[in-house]
Amino acid sequence: MSKHLDKQLRNILSGIKPPLIKGKRELLASVGVAGCILGLRWLGLLQSFEWAALDRFFQMRPVEPASERITIVEIDEPSLRSVGTWPLPDEKLANLLTKLDQYQPRVIGLDIYRDLKVGNGKEDLAAAFQKTNVIGIESLSQNEEKRVSPPEDLDKNRVGFNNVVLDADGKIRRNLLYWHIDNQLYESFSLKVAKEYLRFYNITPQAAAQNLKSLQLGKAVFQRFQPSDGSYIDADNKGYQIVSNFSKAACETCKPEPWGFRKVSLRDVLADRIPENWIRDRIILIGSTAPSLRDYVQTPFSSPLIGTARVMAGVELQAHFTNELITAAIDGRPLIKVWSNSLEYLWIIVCAYLGAIARWRIKSITTSFTTIIILCGLFTVCAFIVFLDGWWIPIIPGLMAILGSTITATCQIAYIQDEFKRSKEFLHQVINTIPDPVFVKNNKHEWIVLNEAYCDFIGYPKEVLLEKSDYNFFPKHQADTFRASDERVLQTKQPHEVEEEFTDARGNTYSIATKRSLHKDAAGNYFLVGIIRDITKRKQIEEELKRAAAELFRSNNELKQQEDRLRYLAYHDPLTGLPNRKLFAEQLGESLVWAKSNDLMVALLFIDLDGFKQVNDTLGHEMGDRLLVTIAARLNNILRVSDTVARLGGDEFTIILRAIPKEEVAAKVAEKILLTVTEPIVLENNIARVSASIGISIYPFNSQDSETLIKQADSAMYRAKHMGKNRYVFA
């Protein structure tokens, strides 16, 4: 069973080892490429490419319905011309707020700096601030001189900062919600506006249950941005930031921009040309969209693949930030989520391995590169699909890992093939100088190099043999033997010499001795080299010697069996198979010598059957012989293995009890014998009964030599008969 399991295990290992060797090359290529990609990633050299890929995903995403919660009152160029001055006079701004408030919006966000008095109407503006639900803005800075204060007459709790976080390429991809400056916590303009709107849904900011340091609004948990989230490397994560999930919406009034918010001009609002339902219960954001005011920012939509660059007005950006917070809290719209660094590193390694394995396993370079292109396409599609659910997967490092490992594997394969060709040429030159038949095989067991001696020996031309295997030319049992020997060398990488049978093209069978060894070139290619010697004549001589030796062995064995038989007959009773008088005498002598050297006692029992003559006379000699055989078996069964029972002749038996501690042991054995002998014996249809008279002598008490002990035991046996039989008597 164990051998069978070992054989199965070897078969399994031999089956998986070639893929493991190939897998080692794939792993080395993928790990090397992945290491380079991770190095570029850590240095931040891929950051801009990943931002570009993220921007493309934002631009490719499906169009979402326009937001009905926000209306932008834009200060466009016609509005500026109608007002006639900038900044807006306090009187005009107060009038605007009053007109908007009469339609009962939820909250008004004033995305205009208002830290100074402008024209007349300061009291009217202060009254408007008190009457309307207005959120103003300020600009924060660590440097007091660079700060822009909020409106003087507006409650400080109704002011939010409008600072934004720019990436290195000048685009805005993150939303700053909170900021600590001088141990004071400030809230952003978009968060202030969103909180005012969500108050009508009884939604207030809370600490997330899963992480008390995270902000929760309604259905959404806003995970705080970390310096290495997504494609970022050591980014500035001041305050509480989130990666913004920009929406791509469309409405009739905002084409061709990809952000969809209803816009009405300041001029139309002041002229009462705006439908009431565009204002009522909505968030109203007031800000500049006039190109002359240059309040524009760049976002992921600013660099499309086709078309001109697009910029987003500051008020539109605040509208987007506000809408993102509200839709996440109320509707559960996905937020941008990122992988952990360890999962991202693993993903890059997996991508590199996929590229390497595809190139190594597909032989055709055209097919393999087509497969890689398809794989990259599938990877991009999958990354885009999960992006729609809010996951930002590092697509650029993954694609670079796939392509890099593919190119690396291609270079490896080219190098291995080149070395393989050179090694074949070298082996061909070497083996042609050897007179013995020599073959070279690859790891597929195919001949790749043969010398002329081998081709002459097998009887086929070289052109027929090359790139073929043993199974194409030899009987299956021989090919199986060759394959097993080849595999042993390929697996152990140790030389191996074995004797085999070989049938050539003419049908002649030879005995050969083949020495196989494994050779490896600089590229790691393995070559199995075998050298053959013809040992047919030597094997014939060996076979003749073996036959002669076997004949001699049989003769000696028969002679020994004869001797053993004669010895057995000389030392055993032919009827009962018990030791006879001669063997008894030898056993007794050996027992006395052993007892003397170990200071122990030996008991000798002489047994004579009582009534045996009557059975012999009445039932016949054959029945008498059966009785003796039965008595002999009974005596054997009650004795120890170390004791000896012998038949001296007729109905006389002797027993040697070795190594007894005291005389009482002999007495107990004698009692058992008496009981055993007196049991009835069935002889065909007759029942015979006999008894025994036993005489006992003890070494060393009665004597120390065997003859005296025998005489004393014999005399004691006769005394037992004279005393009435069926008893034992000590000498």
MARLOKE-826819 format. One record per residue (C-alpha): residue number from 1; residue in one letter; z, x negated, y negated. Coordinates in steps of 0.25 Angstrom, whole numbers. Each point is the difference from the previous one (the first is absolute). Example, Ala and Ser with C-alpha at 12.3 -4.5 7.8 and 13.67 -1.06 7.14 Angstrom:
<rs>
seq_type_up_east_north
1_A_31_-49_18;
2_S_-2_-6_-14;
</rs>
This chain:
<rs>
seq_type_up_east_north
1_M_0_0_0;
2_S_4_-11_-10;
3_K_-13_-8_3;
4_H_-8_13_-2;
5_L_7_2_-14;
6_D_-3_-14_-4;
7_K_-14_1_3;
8_Q_-1_13_-8;
9_L_7_-7_-12;
10_R_-10_-12_1;
11_N_-12_10_0;
12_I_6_7_-12;
13_L_3_-13_-8;
14_S_-14_-6_4;
15_G_-6_13_-6;
16_I_7_0_-13;
17_K_0_-15_-3;
18_P_-14_-2_-5;
19_P_2_11_-10;
20_L_13_-6_-4;
21_I_-7_-14_-3;
22_K_-11_8_-8;
23_G_11_7_-7;
24_K_7_-13_-4;
25_R_-13_-4_-7;
26_E_-1_14_-7;
27_L_15_-1_-4;
28_L_-1_-14_-6;
29_A_-12_4_-8;
30_S_6_13_-5;
31_V_14_-6_-3;
32_G_-7_-12_-8;
33_V_-9_10_-8;
34_A_12_10_-2;
35_G_8_-12_-5;
36_C_-10_-4_-11;
37_I_-1_15_-4;
38_L_15_1_-1;
39_G_0_-13_-8;
40_L_-10_6_-10;
41_R_8_12_0;
42_W_13_-7_-4;
43_L_-7_-8_-11;
44_G_-5_13_-6;
45_L_-15_-4_1;
46_L_-3_14_7;
47_Q_7_8_-10;
48_S_-11_4_-9;
49_F_-10_3_12;
50_E_11_9_5;
51_W_1_7_-13;
52_A_-15_2_-1;
53_A_0_6_14;
54_L_12_9_-4;
55_D_-8_4_-12;
56_R_-12_4_9;
57_F_8_8_8;
58_F_5_8_-12;
59_Q_-14_2_-5;
60_M_-5_4_14;
61_R_11_10_3;
62_P_-4_15_0;
63_V_1_8_-13;
64_E_13_8_-2;
65_P_1_13_-7;
66_A_3_-2_-15;
67_S_15_1_-4;
68_E_3_14_-6;
69_R_14_-5_-4;
70_I_-5_-9_-12;
71_T_-8_2_-12;
72_I_-3_-12_-9;
73_V_-1_2_-15;
74_E_-9_-11_-4;
75_I_-1_-7_-13;
76_D_-15_-3_1;
77_E_-10_-4_-11;
78_P_-3_14_-5;
79_S_15_3_-1;
80_L_2_-13_-8;
81_R_-11_4_-10;
82_S_5_14_-2;
83_V_14_-6_-3;
84_G_-5_-11_-8;
85_T_11_-10_2;
86_W_7_-8_11;
87_P_11_0_4;
88_L_2_16_-1;
89_P_8_4_-12;
90_D_13_6_4;
91_E_-4_13_-5;
92_K_-12_1_9;
93_L_8_-5_12;
94_A_11_11_-3;
95_N_-11_11_-1;
96_L_-6_-5_13;
97_L_13_1_7;
98_T_3_14_-6;
99_K_-13_5_5;
100_L_1_-5_14;
101_D_15_5_1;
102_Q_-5_14_-3;
103_Y_-7_0_14;
104_Q_13_-4_7;
105_P_-4_-13_7;
106_R_10_-5_10;
107_V_1_-14_-7;
108_I_-8_-7_-11;
109_G_-2_-15_2;
110_L_-3_-7_-13;
111_D_-7_-13_4;
112_I_-1_-5_-15;
113_Y_9_-10_-6;
114_R_8_6_-11;
115_D_10_-9_-6;
116_L_-4_1_-14;
117_K_-2_11_-10;
118_V_-14_4_-3;
119_G_-4_8_-12;
120_N_7_13_-3;
121_G_7_10_9;
122_K_12_-9_6;
123_E_9_12_0;
124_D_-10_9_6;
125_L_-2_-11_11;
126_A_15_-1_3;
127_A_1_15_1;
128_A_-11_0_10;
129_F_7_-11_8;
130_Q_12_9_0;
131_K_-7_13_4;
132_T_-10_-5_10;
133_N_2_-7_14;
134_V_-6_-13_-4;
135_I_0_-13_7;
136_G_-3_-12_-9;
137_I_-3_-15_3;
138_E_5_-13_-3;
139_S_-4_-15_3;
140_L_10_-9_7;
141_S_1_-15_-1;
142_Q_11_-10_2;
143_N_-4_-5_-14;
144_E_6_10_-10;
145_E_-11_-4_-10;
146_K_-11_5_10;
147_R_6_14_3;
148_V_-5_13_-5;
149_S_11_10_-3;
150_P_-1_15_4;
151_P_-1_11_-11;
152_E_12_-1_-9;
153_D_3_15_0;
154_L_-2_2_15;
155_D_11_0_10;
156_K_2_-14_7;
157_N_1_7_14;
158_R_-14_6_-2;
159_V_-7_-13_-2;
160_G_-7_-8_11;
161_F_-6_-14_0;
162_N_-15_-1_2;
163_N_-1_-15_4;
164_V_-9_-3_11;
165_V_-1_-11_10;
166_L_-14_-8_0;
167_D_-5_-7_13;
168_A_-6_-14_-2;
169_D_-14_6_-1;
170_G_5_9_-12;
171_K_0_13_8;
172_I_11_10_2;
173_R_4_3_14;
174_R_15_2_-1;
175_N_9_10_-7;
176_L_13_-5_-7;
177_L_10_12_2;
178_Y_13_-7_-5;
179_W_4_-13_-7;
180_H_13_-7_-3;
181_I_1_-7_-13;
182_D_13_-5_-6;
183_N_8_8_11;
184_Q_-6_13_-4;
185_L_-9_8_9;
186_Y_-13_6_-6;
187_E_-10_10_6;
188_S_-15_0_-1;
189_F_-7_10_-8;
190_S_-7_6_12;
191_L_13_1_8;
192_K_7_7_-12;
193_V_-12_10_-1;
194_A_0_3_15;
195_K_15_2_0;
196_E_-1_11_-11;
197_Y_-11_7_8;
198_L_7_-1_13;
199_R_13_5_-6;
200_F_-7_14_1;
201_Y_0_-2_15;
202_N_14_-5_1;
203_I_-4_-14_4;
204_T_7_-11_-6;
205_P_0_-15_4;
206_Q_9_-4_11;
207_A_3_-12_9;
208_A_-8_1_13;
209_A_8_3_13;
210_Q_-7_-11_7;
211_N_2_-11_-11;
212_L_10_3_-11;
213_K_-7_-10_-9;
214_S_-13_8_1;
215_L_-4_11_-10;
216_Q_-2_14_6;
217_L_-7_12_-7;
218_G_-1_12_8;
219_K_-9_-3_12;
220_A_-3_-14_-4;
221_V_8_-13_2;
222_F_-5_-11_-10;
223_Q_1_-13_7;
224_R_3_-11_-10;
225_F_-11_-11_-1;
226_Q_3_-13_5;
227_P_-6_-14_-4;
228_S_-8_-1_13;
229_D_-4_14_2;
230_G_-15_3_4;
231_S_-9_-12_-5;
232_Y_10_-4_-10;
233_I_7_-14_0;
234_D_12_-3_-8;
235_A_-3_11_-9;
236_D_9_4_-12;
237_N_8_12_5;
238_K_8_2_-12;
239_G_7_14_-1;
240_Y_-3_10_10;
241_Q_-15_0_3;
242_I_-9_7_10;
243_V_-15_-2_4;
244_S_-7_11_-6;
245_N_-9_9_9;
246_F_-11_3_-10;
247_S_-7_14_2;
248_K_-14_2_-1;
249_A_-2_14_-6;
250_A_-11_8_-7;
251_C_-1_11_-9;
252_E_-11_6_-9;
253_T_5_-6_-13;
254_C_3_-14_5;
255_K_-12_-5_7;
256_P_-4_-11_3;
257_E_14_-6_-1;
258_P_7_0_14;
259_W_13_5_-5;
260_G_0_15_-2;
261_F_9_5_-11;
262_R_-4_12_-10;
263_K_-2_-6_-14;
264_V_0_8_-13;
265_S_-2_-7_-14;
266_L_11_0_-10;
267_R_-10_6_-10;
268_D_-2_13_10;
269_V_15_1_1;
270_L_2_0_-15;
271_A_-11_10_-1;
272_D_6_9_10;
273_R_-13_-1_9;
274_I_8_-2_13;
275_P_3_10_11;
276_E_14_3_2;
277_N_0_-2_15;
278_W_-4_-14_-3;
279_I_14_-3_-6;
280_R_10_10_6;
281_D_9_-6_10;
282_R_-8_-13_0;
283_I_4_-14_-3;
284_I_-7_-3_-14;
285_L_-3_-15_-2;
286_I_-4_-4_-14;
287_G_-7_-14_-2;
288_S_-12_-7_-5;
289_T_-13_-1_7;
290_A_-8_-4_-12;
291_P_-8_-13_3;
292_S_4_-5_-14;
293_L_15_0_3;
294_R_-3_-9_12;
295_D_12_6_9;
296_Y_-7_-2_13;
297_V_4_-7_13;
298_Q_-7_-5_13;
299_T_3_7_13;
300_P_-5_-1_14;
301_F_-12_9_-5;
302_S_-4_-10_-10;
303_S_-9_-9_8;
304_P_-9_9_9;
305_L_-11_-5_9;
306_I_-11_8_-7;
307_G_0_4_-15;
308_T_7_-5_-12;
309_A_15_-4_-1;
310_R_9_11_-4;
311_V_13_-1_-7;
312_M_11_10_-1;
313_A_7_5_-13;
314_G_15_-3_0;
315_V_3_15_-1;
316_E_-8_2_13;
317_L_7_-11_7;
318_Q_14_7_-4;
319_A_-6_13_5;
320_H_-4_-6_13;
321_F_14_-7_2;
322_T_7_14_-3;
323_N_-9_8_9;
324_E_2_-10_11;
325_L_15_2_-1;
326_I_-1_15_0;
327_T_-10_2_11;
328_A_8_-10_9;
329_A_13_8_-3;
330_I_-5_14_1;
331_D_-13_-1_9;
332_G_4_-12_8;
333_R_-12_-8_-4;
334_P_0_-14_7;
335_L_5_-12_-7;
336_I_-5_-14_2;
337_K_7_-6_12;
338_V_-1_-15_5;
339_W_3_-7_12;
340_S_11_-10_2;
341_N_-4_-15_-1;
342_S_3_-2_15;
343_L_-9_11_4;
344_E_-11_-4_-10;
345_Y_0_-14_6;
346_L_-1_5_14;
347_W_-12_9_-4;
348_I_-7_-12_-6;
349_I_3_-8_14;
350_V_-6_12_8;
351_C_-12_1_-9;
352_A_-3_-15_2;
353_Y_2_2_15;
354_L_-9_12_1;
355_G_-11_-9_-7;
356_A_2_-11_9;
357_I_0_8_13;
358_A_-12_8_-4;
359_R_-8_-13_-2;
360_W_6_-7_13;
361_R_-3_12_9;
362_I_-14_3_-5;
363_K_-10_-11_3;
364_S_-11_5_-9;
365_I_2_-5_-14;
366_T_-8_11_-5;
367_T_8_11_8;
368_S_13_-7_-4;
369_F_-2_0_-15;
370_T_-6_14_1;
371_T_13_4_7;
372_I_8_-7_-11;
373_I_-7_7_-11;
374_I_3_13_7;
375_L_14_-4_2;
376_C_2_-3_-15;
377_G_-7_13_-4;
378_L_10_8_9;
379_F_11_-8_-5;
380_T_-4_4_-14;
381_V_-2_14_3;
382_C_14_1_7;
383_A_7_-7_-12;
384_F_-7_10_-9;
385_I_5_12_8;
386_V_14_-5_1;
387_F_-1_-3_-15;
388_L_-3_15_-3;
389_D_14_2_6;
390_G_6_-10_-9;
391_W_0_-13_8;
392_W_-5_-12_-7;
393_I_-5_-10_12;
394_P_-4_-14_-4;
395_I_-14_2_3;
396_I_-6_-13_-6;
397_P_9_-10_9;
398_G_-3_8_12;
399_L_-15_0_-2;
400_M_1_-15_-4;
401_A_8_-3_13;
402_I_-10_8_9;
403_L_-12_-8_-6;
404_G_7_-13_-1;
405_S_4_0_15;
406_T_-14_4_4;
407_I_-6_-12_-8;
408_T_11_-9_6;
409_A_-3_5_14;
410_T_-15_-2_-2;
411_C_3_-14_-4;
412_Q_9_-2_13;
413_I_-11_6_9;
414_A_-11_-9_-6;
415_Y_9_-12_2;
416_I_4_3_14;
417_Q_-15_3_4;
418_D_-4_-13_-6;
419_E_11_-8_7;
420_F_-4_7_13;
421_K_-14_-4_-1;
422_R_3_-14_-3;
423_S_10_0_12;
424_K_-10_5_9;
425_E_-10_-11_-3;
426_F_11_-11_1;
427_L_4_6_14;
428_H_-15_1_5;
429_Q_-2_-15_-4;
430_V_13_-4_8;
431_I_-1_8_13;
432_N_-14_-5_2;
433_T_5_-14_2;
434_I_9_5_12;
435_P_-6_0_14;
436_D_9_11_5;
437_P_-3_15_-3;
438_V_6_4_-13;
439_F_1_13_-7;
440_V_5_5_-14;
441_K_4_15_-2;
442_N_5_7_-12;
443_N_11_10_-1;
444_K_-9_11_6;
445_H_-2_-8_13;
446_E_-14_-2_-4;
447_W_-7_-14_3;
448_I_-4_-6_-13;
449_V_-3_-15_4;
450_L_-4_-5_14;
451_N_-4_-13_5;
452_E_-12_-3_9;
453_A_9_-3_12;
454_Y_6_14_-1;
455_C_-13_7_-1;
456_D_-6_-8_12;
457_F_13_3_8;
458_I_0_15_-3;
459_G_-15_1_2;
460_Y_-4_7_-13;
461_P_-7_-5_-13;
462_K_9_-2_-12;
463_E_-8_10_-8;
464_V_4_11_10;
465_L_15_-4_1;
466_L_3_-1_-15;
467_E_8_11_-6;
468_K_2_7_13;
469_S_13_1_9;
470_D_4_-3_14;
471_Y_-2_14_4;
472_N_-15_-1_-3;
473_F_-2_-10_11;
474_F_12_-1_10;
475_P_5_10_10;
476_K_11_9_-6;
477_H_12_-7_7;
478_Q_-5_-13_-4;
479_A_-2_4_-14;
480_D_14_7_0;
481_T_6_-14_4;
482_F_-7_-8_-11;
483_R_4_11_-10;
484_A_15_-1_4;
485_S_-1_-16_-1;
486_D_-7_1_-14;
487_E_11_10_-5;
488_R_11_-9_5;
489_V_-5_-12_-8;
490_L_-3_9_-12;
491_Q_14_6_0;
492_T_8_-12_3;
493_K_-9_-10_-8;
494_Q_4_-10_12;
495_P_-10_-7_9;
496_H_-1_6_14;
497_E_-7_-5_13;
498_V_-3_9_11;
499_E_-8_1_13;
500_E_-10_11_0;
501_E_-13_5_8;
502_F_-13_-1_-7;
503_T_-13_7_5;
504_D_-13_-6_-6;
505_A_-14_7_-3;
506_R_-4_-3_15;
507_G_12_7_6;
508_N_7_-13_4;
509_T_15_0_-1;
510_Y_7_-12_-5;
511_S_15_-4_-1;
512_I_2_-5_-14;
513_A_12_-6_-8;
514_T_-1_4_-14;
515_K_8_-6_-12;
516_R_1_9_-12;
517_S_5_-4_-14;
518_L_0_7_-13;
519_H_-5_-7_-13;
520_K_2_4_-14;
521_D_-9_-4_-12;
522_A_4_-1_-15;
523_A_-3_15_-3;
524_G_9_5_12;
525_N_-11_3_9;
526_Y_4_-2_15;
527_F_-10_-5_11;
528_L_3_0_15;
529_V_-5_-12_6;
530_G_-1_-1_15;
531_I_-4_-12_9;
532_I_-4_3_15;
533_R_1_-9_12;
534_D_-7_4_14;
535_I_11_-1_10;
536_T_-7_7_11;
537_K_0_-11_10;
538_R_15_-3_-2;
539_K_3_14_2;
540_Q_-7_0_13;
541_I_8_-12_5;
542_E_13_6_-5;
543_E_-3_13_8;
544_E_-3_-8_13;
545_L_13_-7_-2;
546_K_7_13_-3;
547_R_-5_6_13;
548_A_4_-12_8;
549_A_14_1_-6;
550_A_1_15_3;
551_E_-4_-2_14;
552_L_10_-11_2;
553_F_11_8_-7;
554_R_-3_12_10;
555_S_2_-9_12;
556_N_13_-6_-6;
557_N_5_14_-3;
558_E_-3_5_14;
559_L_7_-12_6;
560_K_12_2_-8;
561_Q_0_15_4;
562_Q_0_-4_14;
563_E_11_-10_-2;
564_D_9_10_-7;
565_R_-3_10_11;
566_L_5_-10_11;
567_R_12_-4_-8;
568_Y_4_15_-1;
569_L_-2_2_15;
570_A_9_-12_2;
571_Y_11_4_-8;
572_H_0_16_1;
573_D_3_9_11;
574_P_-13_7_4;
575_L_7_14_3;
576_T_9_2_-12;
577_G_-6_-10_-10;
578_L_14_-6_-2;
579_P_2_-15_0;
580_N_1_-5_14;
581_R_10_-10_6;
582_K_-7_-12_-6;
583_L_0_5_-15;
584_F_14_5_2;
585_A_5_-14_3;
586_E_-7_-6_-12;
587_Q_5_11_-9;
588_L_14_-2_5;
589_G_0_-15_-3;
590_E_-5_2_-14;
591_S_10_11_-3;
592_L_12_-9_5;
593_V_-6_-12_-9;
594_W_-1_9_-12;
595_A_14_6_2;
596_K_6_-13_2;
597_S_-6_-5_-14;
598_N_5_13_-7;
599_D_13_1_7;
600_L_-3_14_6;
601_M_2_7_13;
602_V_-11_4_10;
603_A_2_11_11;
604_L_-8_0_13;
605_L_0_13_8;
606_F_-5_1_14;
607_I_-4_14_4;
608_D_-3_5_14;
609_L_-4_15_3;
610_D_8_8_9;
611_G_-8_10_9;
612_F_-13_-6_-3;
613_K_-2_-3_15;
614_Q_2_15_3;
615_V_-11_4_-10;
616_N_-9_-11_5;
617_D_1_5_14;
618_T_0_15_-2;
619_L_-11_1_-11;
620_G_-8_-13_3;
621_H_-3_-13_-6;
622_E_-9_6_-11;
623_M_11_9_-5;
624_G_10_-12_1;
625_D_-9_-8_-9;
626_R_-1_12_-10;
627_L_15_0_0;
628_L_1_-15_-3;
629_V_-10_2_-12;
630_T_8_11_-6;
631_I_13_-8_1;
632_A_-6_-12_-6;
633_A_-5_9_-12;
634_R_14_6_-2;
635_L_7_-14_0;
636_N_-10_-5_-10;
637_N_2_12_-9;
638_I_15_-1_-1;
639_L_0_-15_-3;
640_R_-2_-8_-13;
641_V_-13_-7_-3;
642_S_8_-14_1;
643_D_5_4_14;
644_T_-8_-3_13;
645_V_-1_9_12;
646_A_-7_-6_13;
647_R_-3_4_14;
648_L_4_-11_11;
649_G_-6_8_11;
650_G_2_13_8;
651_D_10_9_-7;
652_E_7_-12_-7;
653_F_0_-1_-15;
654_T_6_-10_-10;
655_I_4_2_-15;
656_I_3_-11_-10;
657_L_8_4_-12;
658_R_-2_-10_-11;
659_A_10_-3_-11;
660_I_11_10_3;
661_P_13_-1_-8;
662_K_10_4_11;
663_E_0_4_15;
664_E_2_15_-3;
665_V_-15_0_-5;
666_A_-4_-3_14;
667_A_9_11_6;
668_K_-6_10_-10;
669_V_-15_-4_4;
670_A_4_1_15;
671_E_6_14_-2;
672_K_-13_4_-7;
673_I_-8_-6_12;
674_L_8_8_10;
675_L_-2_13_-8;
676_T_-15_-2_-1;
677_V_-2_-4_14;
678_T_7_12_6;
679_E_-9_10_-8;
680_P_-9_7_10;
681_I_-14_-5_2;
682_V_-11_10_3;
683_L_-10_-6_10;
684_E_-11_10_2;
685_N_7_12_6;
686_N_13_-8_4;
687_I_12_-3_-8;
688_A_6_-14_3;
689_R_14_-5_-4;
690_V_4_-14_0;
691_S_12_-8_-6;
692_A_2_-14_-3;
693_S_10_-11_3;
694_I_2_-10_-11;
695_G_6_-14_0;
696_I_3_-7_-14;
697_S_2_-15_-3;
698_I_3_-5_-14;
699_Y_-4_-13_-6;
700_P_8_-9_-3;
701_F_12_7_6;
702_N_-5_0_15;
703_S_-9_-12_-1;
704_Q_-9_-8_-9;
705_D_-12_-2_9;
706_S_-10_10_5;
707_E_1_-1_15;
708_T_15_2_0;
709_L_-1_12_-9;
710_I_-11_6_9;
711_K_9_-2_12;
712_Q_12_6_-6;
713_A_-7_12_-5;
714_D_-7_2_14;
715_S_14_-1_6;
716_A_6_10_-10;
717_M_-11_10_3;
718_Y_3_-1_15;
719_R_15_3_-3;
720_A_-5_12_-8;
721_K_-7_5_13;
722_H_12_-2_9;
723_M_9_7_-10;
724_G_-9_13_1;
725_K_-13_-2_-8;
726_N_-4_6_-13;
727_R_9_-10_-8;
728_Y_0_-13_-7;
729_V_9_-12_3;
730_F_3_-13_-8;
731_A_-1_-13_7;
</rs>
